[in-house]
Amino acid sequence: MPGTMERYQRHTKEVQNDSTTMEHSMLHLKHDTANMAKKIELLEISKRKLLGEGLGSCTIEELQQIEKQLEGSVSSIRARKMQVFRERIEQLKQKEKDLEAENAMLCQKCGLQRQRGSNEEGGNLPSPENSDKSDVETELFIGPPESRMKRALQK
């Protein structure tokens, strides 16, 4: 019987300790919640001021501080934008180099095929550089087509 009584008393003390600990934790959580609510309210006020709302109650010093914050933000945004532009320019330069190399390779390949074709057929392929007469008119002419025809006949 005394052993049972001791176990009962220990158990009730543990329950009391647990409830005391739980109450202490609850008070701590309530305090944290109140602090968080205050921080959120201050952040919302600051956000409104940065957006230009509710500036009527601000002092000159507060307005100057807001101006400095905005200028700092704008400069960091511009710096990031320039970094993105530089990265994009580098990517495009690399792409240009790759395309130039591919173009050179294709021109070389095309030149080799022309040589093979001329050797196999026994003649040269006509090229725009070698021909004196071209079917394409390359001069710029502004005016009605009749005067263009007269001009062509005069030549």
Secondary structure, DSSP 8 states (H G I E B T S, - for coil): -HHHHHHHHHHHHHHHHHHHHHHHHHHHHHHHHHHHHHHHHHHHHHHHHHTT-S-TT--HHHHHHHHHHHHHHHHHHHHHHHHHHHHHHHHHHHHHHHHHHHHHHHHHHHHHHHHHHHHHHTS----TTT-S--SS--S---S-HHHHHHHHHH-
